């Protein structure tokens, strides 16, 4: 396990892509089986500072009504291949709704799709959830750090607005473009959308370092939540999600552009409260059923012996 607190321009580097061994000079293959990427050997996570890491580990979260809030907004009729920002007009995403539906099946909670995934709904609902997932567009403002934003069906939410919110979520997943990039502030690090959610109280985030492909991102996110649903830590979940993605990708889609943009920031503990009540029931049912079956069997044997004696 590696915990990295990057400085200066290293904030823009996904360390997972470093190679532990040099490839053969004549081999040009980005597949995981051909490249010895660092993340194959280590779970990698990041933090803004060591002191913030300690604070996040010591904080106590209040009990919340729901486990998961997912939002997958729509923006019109045209389809976009990336979850990037167009300042004139945002375009529909082909894969964000199936992504949120898949996660909802794992964690339960509530989801808003298409036009219902609006800014008003997010502001109203977001304070009551442990896990928040936004599958949408994000926009980097290179002139004013506080104006970088993330989009909903009817508008956007800026870092400035986020910094005034009280979310207290265990995990925010920013399934969008450039959510961990922005203006590099001396002594402060990167002023990014992810940083805005951290200021709002989110203990950890999964966030991106560049413009990401829509459907490849959706695949990655589904793998990620499959692992979280199994009780794995967040850093292990993203490690295994990338390995799962590479295992089924062809040579073209194995390029790091498609899968390595997302990095895990902040607290990496498993989502202890991530499962719904019926998932806990299914998990513990075998342990409770065995003693009950044993008692029933003993009763049947005792009744049979009693009948024989009579």
TANORUR-V5210 format. One record per backbone hydrogen bond with DSSP energy under -1.0 kcal/mol. NH is the residue of the N-H (numbers start at 1). CO is the residue of the C=O. If there is no record, write none. Layout:
BEGIN
NH_CO / NH_CO
END
This chain:
BEGIN
2_43 / 4_45 / 10_7 / 11_8 / 12_9 / 13_10 / 15_13 / 17_14 / 18_15 / 20_36 / 27_24 / 34_31 / 35_31 / 37_35 / 38_18 / 39_16 / 40_37 / 41_38 / 42_38 / 45_2 / 46_264 / 47_4 / 53_49 / 54_50 / 55_51 / 56_52 / 57_53 / 58_54 / 59_55 / 66_128 / 69_131 / 70_110 / 71_133 / 72_112 / 80_92 / 83_212 / 92_78 / 99_95 / 100_96 / 101_97 / 102_98 / 103_99 / 104_100 / 105_101 / 107_103 / 108_104 / 110_68 / 112_70 / 114_72 / 116_113 / 117_114 / 118_116 / 122_118 / 123_119 / 124_120 / 125_121 / 126_122 / 128_125 / 131_67 / 132_171 / 133_69 / 134_173 / 135_71 / 136_175 / 139_149 / 147_144 / 148_145 / 149_139 / 150_157 / 151_137 / 152_155 / 153_117 / 155_152 / 157_150 / 159_148 / 160_146 / 162_158 / 163_159 / 164_161 / 165_162 / 167_200 / 170_130 / 171_130 / 172_204 / 173_132 / 174_206 / 175_134 / 175_173 / 176_174 / 177_83 / 178_210 / 180_208 / 185_189 / 188_185 / 189_185 / 191_183 / 192_190 / 194_179 / 196_192 / 197_193 / 198_194 / 199_195 / 200_196 / 201_198 / 202_197 / 203_169 / 205_265 / 206_172 / 207_263 / 214_81 / 217_213 / 218_214 / 219_215 / 220_216 / 221_217 / 222_218 / 223_219 / 224_220 / 225_221 / 226_222 / 227_223 / 228_224 / 229_225 / 231_228 / 232_227 / 234_268 / 237_233 / 238_234 / 239_235 / 240_236 / 241_237 / 242_238 / 243_239 / 244_240 / 245_241 / 246_242 / 247_243 / 255_252 / 258_255 / 260_256 / 263_207 / 265_205 / 266_46 / 267_203 / 272_270 / 274_271 / 280_276 / 281_277 / 282_278 / 283_279 / 284_280 / 285_281 / 288_284 / 289_285 / 290_286 / 292_288 / 293_289 / 294_290 / 295_291 / 296_292 / 297_293 / 298_294 / 299_295 / 300_296 / 301_297 / 302_298 / 303_299 / 304_300 / 305_301 / 306_302 / 307_303 / 308_304 / 309_305 / 310_306
END
